[in-house]
Amino acid sequence: MVQQLEQLLRARQLQLSRYLVVQPRGPLDEEMYHLGFFMSQHYALVAHFLAELRATLAQPYTICFPLHNCSEEELTALTNVATRLYRLRILHYYLYDRAHGQIRACVDRQPESRNYLAGAWFEMGVFEAVRRWRKTQTEIHALLLRDAQLNGSGGGSCELDILIYLPHHLRRLILLECKSASNLKSEDIQQVRRAATLLNLGIRQAAVVMPEPPPDHLIDGWVQQTGASIIGFQEIERFLTQAIS
């Protein structure tokens, strides 16, 4: 299917210069996708913990995250995430300190660990959500690509987080850009706009996915600026289903 996609892109004077086909995956990679999916699903419960870890990425140090006011649901989610991050060696150190009601954790210094916590976890979580959605669409053939780069005939290029190619469908391309932050920077807006324009996609086939949907007044402005829909993680399945309807 990659060759068919490349042919479609060439007709639009675009070249696919780089991409990642996420299959097959080893056990560790699989767990990173599954954990990204879990954190995206339970983002409201783990957002503050993730923010504290991200704040240490430039110079990792041990954080002490308080648990005194956490509900049982929050505690379960937090210890689940911290334990799995430690097993993946994304955390260099982790301790659930019951006596003092806190989680002690320190991010590993390896670039891969920092990259995961900086935002790769969310892109992986979104990709896993797309993969699970595709499994429910038994009559649809689809190629899923991550981290694709397109070069235009005019010399410009753009990077795509997730590109879905549907060779037998009328609307053959769907673009998902993943932003783990709660706001879009000007460079984010420009990048999404360029990608949607190069691929000639409207708001039904291109979307910016965020952990939680932003306020309506921000959505309206960002849709106008990016030319793409702005959706929360929980809206992915609905967006994809509508995109192919």
C-alpha positions as protocol buffer text, in pm:
chain_id: "A"
residue {
  index: 1
  type: MET
  ca { x: 0 y: 0 z: 0 }
}
residue {
  index: 2
  type: VAL
  ca { x: 296 y: 233 z: 48 }
}
residue {
  index: 3
  type: GLN
  ca { x: 358 y: 235 z: -326 }
}
residue {
  index: 4
  type: GLN
  ca { x: -5 y: 332 z: -389 }
}
residue {
  index: 5
  type: LEU
  ca { x: 24 y: 613 z: -137 }
}
residue {
  index: 6
  type: GLU
  ca { x: 346 y: 737 z: -298 }
}
residue {
  index: 7
  type: GLN
  ca { x: 171 y: 739 z: -636 }
}
residue {
  index: 8
  type: LEU
  ca { x: -117 y: 942 z: -494 }
}
residue {
  index: 9
  type: LEU
  ca { x: 125 y: 1190 z: -339 }
}
residue {
  index: 10
  type: ARG
  ca { x: 327 y: 1224 z: -659 }
}
residue {
  index: 11
  type: ALA
  ca { x: 9 y: 1325 z: -838 }
}
residue {
  index: 12
  type: ARG
  ca { x: -6 y: 1613 z: -586 }
}
residue {
  index: 13
  type: GLN
  ca { x: 363 y: 1692 z: -648 }
}
residue {
  index: 14
  type: LEU
  ca { x: 463 y: 1554 z: -308 }
}
residue {
  index: 15
  type: GLN
  ca { x: 727 y: 1300 z: -215 }
}
residue {
  index: 16
  type: LEU
  ca { x: 717 y: 1075 z: 91 }
}
residue {
  index: 17
  type: SER
  ca { x: 1077 y: 1096 z: 207 }
}
residue {
  index: 18
  type: ARG
  ca { x: 1047 y: 936 z: 553 }
}
residue {
  index: 19
  type: TYR
  ca { x: 792 y: 738 z: 749 }
}
residue {
  index: 20
  type: LEU
  ca { x: 753 y: 481 z: 1024 }
}
residue {
  index: 21
  type: VAL
  ca { x: 528 y: 179 z: 980 }
}
residue {
  index: 22
  type: VAL
  ca { x: 452 y: 65 z: 1333 }
}
residue {
  index: 23
  type: GLN
  ca { x: 419 y: -309 z: 1275 }
}
residue {
  index: 24
  type: PRO
  ca { x: 541 y: -553 z: 1386 }
}
residue {
  index: 25
  type: ARG
  ca { x: 632 y: -423 z: 1730 }
}
residue {
  index: 26
  type: GLY
  ca { x: 840 y: -582 z: 2005 }
}
residue {
  index: 27
  type: PRO
  ca { x: 714 y: -622 z: 2366 }
}
residue {
  index: 28
  type: LEU
  ca { x: 878 y: -302 z: 2492 }
}
residue {
  index: 29
  type: ASP
  ca { x: 750 y: -93 z: 2202 }
}
residue {
  index: 30
  type: GLU
  ca { x: 406 y: -247 z: 2246 }
}
residue {
  index: 31
  type: GLU
  ca { x: 403 y: -148 z: 2612 }
}
residue {
  index: 32
  type: MET
  ca { x: 506 y: 209 z: 2528 }
}
residue {
  index: 33
  type: TYR
  ca { x: 206 y: 239 z: 2295 }
}
residue {
  index: 34
  type: HIS
  ca { x: -27 y: 78 z: 2547 }
}
residue {
  index: 35
  type: LEU
  ca { x: 98 y: 304 z: 2827 }
}
residue {
  index: 36
  type: GLY
  ca { x: 59 y: 609 z: 2604 }
}
residue {
  index: 37
  type: PHE
  ca { x: -299 y: 500 z: 2538 }
}
residue {
  index: 38
  type: PHE
  ca { x: -364 y: 449 z: 2911 }
}
residue {
  index: 39
  type: MET
  ca { x: -221 y: 790 z: 3004 }
}
residue {
  index: 40
  type: SER
  ca { x: -424 y: 957 z: 2730 }
}
residue {
  index: 41
  type: GLN
  ca { x: -741 y: 784 z: 2849 }
}
residue {
  index: 42
  type: HIS
  ca { x: -678 y: 886 z: 3211 }
}
residue {
  index: 43
  type: TYR
  ca { x: -513 y: 1218 z: 3143 }
}
residue {
  index: 44
  type: ALA
  ca { x: -722 y: 1413 z: 3394 }
}
residue {
  index: 45
  type: LEU
  ca { x: -592 y: 1183 z: 3669 }
}
residue {
  index: 46
  type: VAL
  ca { x: -223 y: 1189 z: 3577 }
}
residue {
  index: 47
  type: ALA
  ca { x: -175 y: 1530 z: 3413 }
}
residue {
  index: 48
  type: HIS
  ca { x: -17 y: 1701 z: 3716 }
}
residue {
  index: 49
  type: PHE
  ca { x: 223 y: 1411 z: 3774 }
}
residue {
  index: 50
  type: LEU
  ca { x: 330 y: 1417 z: 3409 }
}
residue {
  index: 51
  type: ALA
  ca { x: 374 y: 1794 z: 3424 }
}
residue {
  index: 52
  type: GLU
  ca { x: 608 y: 1763 z: 3722 }
}
residue {
  index: 53
  type: LEU
  ca { x: 815 y: 1499 z: 3542 }
}
residue {
  index: 54
  type: ARG
  ca { x: 830 y: 1714 z: 3226 }
}
residue {
  index: 55
  type: ALA
  ca { x: 955 y: 2009 z: 3431 }
}
residue {
  index: 56
  type: THR
  ca { x: 1269 y: 1808 z: 3515 }
}
residue {
  index: 57
  type: LEU
  ca { x: 1359 y: 1695 z: 3163 }
}
residue {
  index: 58
  type: ALA
  ca { x: 1633 y: 1953 z: 3107 }
}
residue {
  index: 59
  type: GLN
  ca { x: 1804 y: 1855 z: 3431 }
}
residue {
  index: 60
  type: PRO
  ca { x: 1647 y: 1542 z: 3588 }
}
residue {
  index: 61
  type: TYR
  ca { x: 1608 y: 1537 z: 3965 }
}
residue {
  index: 62
  type: THR
  ca { x: 1390 y: 1343 z: 4207 }
}
residue {
  index: 63
  type: ILE
  ca { x: 1040 y: 1481 z: 4251 }
}
residue {
  index: 64
  type: CYS
  ca { x: 815 y: 1418 z: 4550 }
}
residue {
  index: 65
  type: PHE
  ca { x: 458 y: 1407 z: 4426 }
}
residue {
  index: 66
  type: PRO
  ca { x: 200 y: 1434 z: 4711 }
}
residue {
  index: 67
  type: LEU
  ca { x: -84 y: 1185 z: 4729 }
}
residue {
  index: 68
  type: HIS
  ca { x: -270 y: 1305 z: 5041 }
}
residue {
  index: 69
  type: ASN
  ca { x: -570 y: 1448 z: 4853 }
}
residue {
  index: 70
  type: CYS
  ca { x: -588 y: 1179 z: 4585 }
}
residue {
  index: 71
  type: SER
  ca { x: -897 y: 964 z: 4539 }
}
residue {
  index: 72
  type: GLU
  ca { x: -864 y: 587 z: 4509 }
}
residue {
  index: 73
  type: GLU
  ca { x: -910 y: 621 z: 4134 }
}
residue {
  index: 74
  type: GLU
  ca { x: -631 y: 879 z: 4110 }
}
residue {
  index: 75
  type: LEU
  ca { x: -399 y: 675 z: 4331 }
}
residue {
  index: 76
  type: THR
  ca { x: -453 y: 363 z: 4121 }
}
residue {
  index: 77
  type: ALA
  ca { x: -387 y: 549 z: 3796 }
}
residue {
  index: 78
  type: LEU
  ca { x: -78 y: 729 z: 3929 }
}
residue {
  index: 79
  type: THR
  ca { x: 90 y: 420 z: 4072 }
}
residue {
  index: 80
  type: ASN
  ca { x: 2 y: 226 z: 3757 }
}
residue {
  index: 81
  type: VAL
  ca { x: 168 y: 488 z: 3536 }
}
residue {
  index: 82
  type: ALA
  ca { x: 473 y: 534 z: 3759 }
}
residue {
  index: 83
  type: THR
  ca { x: 532 y: 159 z: 3790 }
}
residue {
  index: 84
  type: ARG
  ca { x: 510 y: 108 z: 3413 }
}
residue {
  index: 85
  type: LEU
  ca { x: 736 y: 406 z: 3339 }
}
residue {
  index: 86
  type: TYR
  ca { x: 992 y: 257 z: 3576 }
}
residue {
  index: 87
  type: ARG
  ca { x: 970 y: -89 z: 3417 }
}
residue {
  index: 88
  type: LEU
  ca { x: 1028 y: 73 z: 3078 }
}
residue {
  index: 89
  type: ARG
  ca { x: 1334 y: 252 z: 3227 }
}
residue {
  index: 90
  type: ILE
  ca { x: 1184 y: 587 z: 3142 }
}
residue {
  index: 91
  type: LEU
  ca { x: 1208 y: 655 z: 3515 }
}
residue {
  index: 92
  type: HIS
  ca { x: 1554 y: 598 z: 3659 }
}
residue {
  index: 93
  type: TYR
  ca { x: 1409 y: 585 z: 4011 }
}
residue {
  index: 94
  type: TYR
  ca { x: 1061 y: 526 z: 4152 }
}
residue {
  index: 95
  type: LEU
  ca { x: 927 y: 471 z: 4502 }
}
residue {
  index: 96
  type: TYR
  ca { x: 569 y: 466 z: 4623 }
}
residue {
  index: 97
  type: ASP
  ca { x: 625 y: 605 z: 4973 }
}
residue {
  index: 98
  type: ARG
  ca { x: 310 y: 506 z: 5160 }
}
residue {
  index: 99
  type: ALA
  ca { x: 441 y: 631 z: 5496 }
}
residue {
  index: 100
  type: HIS
  ca { x: 476 y: 988 z: 5370 }
}
residue {
  index: 101
  type: GLY
  ca { x: 192 y: 975 z: 5117 }
}
residue {
  index: 102
  type: GLN
  ca { x: 398 y: 1051 z: 4810 }
}
residue {
  index: 103
  type: ILE
  ca { x: 553 y: 919 z: 4492 }
}
residue {
  index: 104
  type: ARG
  ca { x: 925 y: 977 z: 4456 }
}
residue {
  index: 105
  type: ALA
  ca { x: 1048 y: 958 z: 4097 }
}
residue {
  index: 106
  type: CYS
  ca { x: 1334 y: 1065 z: 3875 }
}
residue {
  index: 107
  type: VAL
  ca { x: 1343 y: 1063 z: 3495 }
}
residue {
  index: 108
  type: ASP
  ca { x: 1615 y: 864 z: 3321 }
}
residue {
  index: 109
  type: ARG
  ca { x: 1873 y: 1079 z: 3141 }
}
residue {
  index: 110
  type: GLN
  ca { x: 1863 y: 890 z: 2812 }
}
residue {
  index: 111
  type: PRO
  ca { x: 1725 y: 1096 z: 2519 }
}
residue {
  index: 112
  type: GLU
  ca { x: 1462 y: 831 z: 2443 }
}
residue {
  index: 113
  type: SER
  ca { x: 1321 y: 860 z: 2794 }
}
residue {
  index: 114
  type: ARG
  ca { x: 1303 y: 1238 z: 2779 }
}
residue {
  index: 115
  type: ASN
  ca { x: 1148 y: 1229 z: 2433 }
}
residue {
  index: 116
  type: TYR
  ca { x: 875 y: 994 z: 2553 }
}
residue {
  index: 117
  type: LEU
  ca { x: 775 y: 1219 z: 2842 }
}
residue {
  index: 118
  type: ALA
  ca { x: 812 y: 1535 z: 2633 }
}
residue {
  index: 119
  type: GLY
  ca { x: 521 y: 1425 z: 2413 }
}
residue {
  index: 120
  type: ALA
  ca { x: 594 y: 1101 z: 2229 }
}
residue {
  index: 121
  type: TRP
  ca { x: 373 y: 919 z: 2480 }
}
residue {
  index: 122
  type: PHE
  ca { x: 70 y: 1108 z: 2350 }
}
residue {
  index: 123
  type: GLU
  ca { x: 146 y: 1048 z: 1983 }
}
residue {
  index: 124
  type: MET
  ca { x: 185 y: 678 z: 2064 }
}
residue {
  index: 125
  type: GLY
  ca { x: -141 y: 683 z: 2258 }
}
residue {
  index: 126
  type: VAL
  ca { x: -325 y: 843 z: 1966 }
}
residue {
  index: 127
  type: PHE
  ca { x: -172 y: 594 z: 1724 }
}
residue {
  index: 128
  type: GLU
  ca { x: -285 y: 307 z: 1946 }
}
residue {
  index: 129
  type: ALA
  ca { x: -638 y: 454 z: 1951 }
}
residue {
  index: 130
  type: VAL
  ca { x: -635 y: 467 z: 1569 }
}
residue {
  index: 131
  type: ARG
  ca { x: -507 y: 109 z: 1551 }
}
residue {
  index: 132
  type: ARG
  ca { x: -789 y: -10 z: 1779 }
}
residue {
  index: 133
  type: TRP
  ca { x: -1045 y: 183 z: 1576 }
}
residue {
  index: 134
  type: ARG
  ca { x: -918 y: 24 z: 1257 }
}
residue {
  index: 135
  type: LYS
  ca { x: -967 y: -324 z: 1407 }
}
residue {
  index: 136
  type: THR
  ca { x: -1337 y: -245 z: 1446 }
}
residue {
  index: 137
  type: GLN
  ca { x: -1366 y: -146 z: 1079 }
}
residue {
  index: 138
  type: THR
  ca { x: -1344 y: -493 z: 932 }
}
residue {
  index: 139
  type: GLU
  ca { x: -1430 y: -385 z: 576 }
}
residue {
  index: 140
  type: ILE
  ca { x: -1177 y: -102 z: 557 }
}
residue {
  index: 141
  type: HIS
  ca { x: -819 y: -144 z: 441 }
}
residue {
  index: 142
  type: ALA
  ca { x: -591 y: 122 z: 584 }
}
residue {
  index: 143
  type: LEU
  ca { x: -222 y: 201 z: 603 }
}
residue {
  index: 144
  type: LEU
  ca { x: -112 y: 381 z: 920 }
}
residue {
  index: 145
  type: LEU
  ca { x: 209 y: 583 z: 916 }
}
residue {
  index: 146
  type: ARG
  ca { x: 384 y: 772 z: 1196 }
}
residue {
  index: 147
  type: ASP
  ca { x: 642 y: 1049 z: 1172 }
}
residue {
  index: 148
  type: ALA
  ca { x: 610 y: 1089 z: 797 }
}
residue {
  index: 149
  type: GLN
  ca { x: 789 y: 1365 z: 611 }
}
residue {
  index: 150
  type: LEU
  ca { x: 666 y: 1512 z: 285 }
}
residue {
  index: 151
  type: ASN
  ca { x: 877 y: 1711 z: 42 }
}
residue {
  index: 152
  type: GLY
  ca { x: 699 y: 1943 z: -201 }
}
residue {
  index: 153
  type: SER
  ca { x: 805 y: 2010 z: -557 }
}
residue {
  index: 154
  type: GLY
  ca { x: 878 y: 2369 z: -459 }
}
residue {
  index: 155
  type: GLY
  ca { x: 1142 y: 2258 z: -213 }
}
residue {
  index: 156
  type: GLY
  ca { x: 942 y: 2290 z: 108 }
}
residue {
  index: 157
  type: SER
  ca { x: 871 y: 2005 z: 348 }
}
residue {
  index: 158
  type: CYS
  ca { x: 645 y: 1922 z: 638 }
}
residue {
  index: 159
  type: GLU
  ca { x: 627 y: 1653 z: 904 }
}
residue {
  index: 160
  type: LEU
  ca { x: 313 y: 1456 z: 980 }
}
residue {
  index: 161
  type: ASP
  ca { x: 244 y: 1283 z: 1311 }
}
residue {
  index: 162
  type: ILE
  ca { x: -8 y: 1026 z: 1188 }
}
residue {
  index: 163
  type: LEU
  ca { x: -119 y: 975 z: 827 }
}
residue {
  index: 164
  type: ILE
  ca { x: -395 y: 729 z: 742 }
}
residue {
  index: 165
  type: TYR
  ca { x: -420 y: 608 z: 384 }
}
residue {
  index: 166
  type: LEU
  ca { x: -745 y: 442 z: 268 }
}
residue {
  index: 167
  type: PRO
  ca { x: -675 y: 306 z: -83 }
}
residue {
  index: 168
  type: HIS
  ca { x: -1031 y: 195 z: -159 }
}
residue {
  index: 169
  type: HIS
  ca { x: -1215 y: 490 z: -10 }
}
residue {
  index: 170
  type: LEU
  ca { x: -1340 y: 809 z: -170 }
}
residue {
  index: 171
  type: ARG
  ca { x: -1161 y: 1024 z: 88 }
}
residue {
  index: 172
  type: ARG
  ca { x: -826 y: 856 z: 81 }
}
residue {
  index: 173
  type: LEU
  ca { x: -622 y: 1049 z: 338 }
}
residue {
  index: 174
  type: ILE
  ca { x: -674 y: 1141 z: 703 }
}
residue {
  index: 175
  type: LEU
  ca { x: -424 y: 1347 z: 900 }
}
residue {
  index: 176
  type: LEU
  ca { x: -390 y: 1357 z: 1279 }
}
residue {
  index: 177
  type: GLU
  ca { x: -149 y: 1600 z: 1445 }
}
residue {
  index: 178
  type: CYS
  ca { x: -86 y: 1527 z: 1813 }
}
residue {
  index: 179
  type: LYS
  ca { x: -27 y: 1808 z: 2063 }
}
residue {
  index: 180
  type: SER
  ca { x: 16 y: 1704 z: 2426 }
}
residue {
  index: 181
  type: ALA
  ca { x: 17 y: 2064 z: 2553 }
}
residue {
  index: 182
  type: SER
  ca { x: -302 y: 2252 z: 2643 }
}
residue {
  index: 183
  type: ASN
  ca { x: -245 y: 2526 z: 2386 }
}
residue {
  index: 184
  type: LEU
  ca { x: -118 y: 2567 z: 2031 }
}
residue {
  index: 185
  type: LYS
  ca { x: 189 y: 2778 z: 1966 }
}
residue {
  index: 186
  type: SER
  ca { x: 216 y: 2987 z: 1650 }
}
residue {
  index: 187
  type: GLU
  ca { x: 464 y: 2737 z: 1503 }
}
residue {
  index: 188
  type: ASP
  ca { x: 218 y: 2453 z: 1573 }
}
residue {
  index: 189
  type: ILE
  ca { x: -57 y: 2640 z: 1390 }
}
residue {
  index: 190
  type: GLN
  ca { x: 165 y: 2711 z: 1091 }
}
residue {
  index: 191
  type: GLN
  ca { x: 284 y: 2351 z: 1072 }
}
residue {
  index: 192
  type: VAL
  ca { x: -69 y: 2207 z: 1081 }
}
residue {
  index: 193
  type: ARG
  ca { x: -191 y: 2463 z: 827 }
}
residue {
  index: 194
  type: ARG
  ca { x: 91 y: 2376 z: 589 }
}
residue {
  index: 195
  type: ALA
  ca { x: 31 y: 2001 z: 620 }
}
residue {
  index: 196
  type: ALA
  ca { x: -345 y: 2029 z: 563 }
}
residue {
  index: 197
  type: THR
  ca { x: -289 y: 2260 z: 266 }
}
residue {
  index: 198
  type: LEU
  ca { x: -26 y: 2039 z: 102 }
}
residue {
  index: 199
  type: LEU
  ca { x: -251 y: 1735 z: 134 }
}
residue {
  index: 200
  type: ASN
  ca { x: -562 y: 1934 z: 33 }
}
residue {
  index: 201
  type: LEU
  ca { x: -754 y: 1821 z: 341 }
}
residue {
  index: 202
  type: GLY
  ca { x: -1042 y: 1998 z: 511 }
}
residue {
  index: 203
  type: ILE
  ca { x: -1166 y: 1986 z: 868 }
}
residue {
  index: 204
  type: ARG
  ca { x: -1336 y: 1649 z: 814 }
}
residue {
  index: 205
  type: GLN
  ca { x: -1009 y: 1478 z: 719 }
}
residue {
  index: 206
  type: ALA
  ca { x: -751 y: 1670 z: 926 }
}
residue {
  index: 207
  type: ALA
  ca { x: -750 y: 1714 z: 1302 }
}
residue {
  index: 208
  type: VAL
  ca { x: -532 y: 1834 z: 1583 }
}
residue {
  index: 209
  type: VAL
  ca { x: -569 y: 1590 z: 1874 }
}
residue {
  index: 210
  type: MET
  ca { x: -515 y: 1715 z: 2230 }
}
residue {
  index: 211
  type: PRO
  ca { x: -543 y: 1522 z: 2558 }
}
residue {
  index: 212
  type: GLU
  ca { x: -856 y: 1718 z: 2649 }
}
residue {
  index: 213
  type: PRO
  ca { x: -1073 y: 1940 z: 2427 }
}
residue {
  index: 214
  type: PRO
  ca { x: -994 y: 2309 z: 2482 }
}
residue {
  index: 215
  type: PRO
  ca { x: -1264 y: 2573 z: 2547 }
}
residue {
  index: 216
  type: ASP
  ca { x: -1497 y: 2646 z: 2256 }
}
residue {
  index: 217
  type: HIS
  ca { x: -1365 y: 2999 z: 2198 }
}
residue {
  index: 218
  type: LEU
  ca { x: -1013 y: 2859 z: 2147 }
}
residue {
  index: 219
  type: ILE
  ca { x: -1139 y: 2581 z: 1922 }
}
residue {
  index: 220
  type: ASP
  ca { x: -1315 y: 2826 z: 1690 }
}
residue {
  index: 221
  type: GLY
  ca { x: -1004 y: 3038 z: 1647 }
}
residue {
  index: 222
  type: TRP
  ca { x: -768 y: 2745 z: 1601 }
}
residue {
  index: 223
  type: VAL
  ca { x: -994 y: 2579 z: 1343 }
}
residue {
  index: 224
  type: GLN
  ca { x: -985 y: 2898 z: 1138 }
}
residue {
  index: 225
  type: GLN
  ca { x: -608 y: 2930 z: 1173 }
}
residue {
  index: 226
  type: THR
  ca { x: -511 y: 2566 z: 1110 }
}
residue {
  index: 227
  type: GLY
  ca { x: -779 y: 2456 z: 865 }
}
residue {
  index: 228
  type: ALA
  ca { x: -820 y: 2142 z: 1079 }
}
residue {
  index: 229
  type: SER
  ca { x: -1061 y: 2017 z: 1344 }
}
residue {
  index: 230
  type: ILE
  ca { x: -953 y: 2047 z: 1708 }
}
residue {
  index: 231
  type: ILE
  ca { x: -1052 y: 1742 z: 1912 }
}
residue {
  index: 232
  type: GLY
  ca { x: -983 y: 1575 z: 2246 }
}
residue {
  index: 233
  type: PHE
  ca { x: -842 y: 1224 z: 2276 }
}
residue {
  index: 234
  type: GLN
  ca { x: -1182 y: 1077 z: 2360 }
}
residue {
  index: 235
  type: GLU
  ca { x: -1322 y: 1211 z: 2030 }
}
residue {
  index: 236
  type: ILE
  ca { x: -1081 y: 1023 z: 1800 }
}
residue {
  index: 237
  type: GLU
  ca { x: -1313 y: 733 z: 1720 }
}
residue {
  index: 238
  type: ARG
  ca { x: -1604 y: 964 z: 1640 }
}
residue {
  index: 239
  type: PHE
  ca { x: -1385 y: 1185 z: 1419 }
}
residue {
  index: 240
  type: LEU
  ca { x: -1245 y: 891 z: 1222 }
}
residue {
  index: 241
  type: THR
  ca { x: -1586 y: 733 z: 1175 }
}
residue {
  index: 242
  type: GLN
  ca { x: -1728 y: 1061 z: 1046 }
}
residue {
  index: 243
  type: ALA
  ca { x: -1423 y: 1114 z: 823 }
}
residue {
  index: 244
  type: ILE
  ca { x: -1499 y: 799 z: 625 }
}
residue {
  index: 245
  type: SER
  ca { x: -1877 y: 838 z: 619 }
}
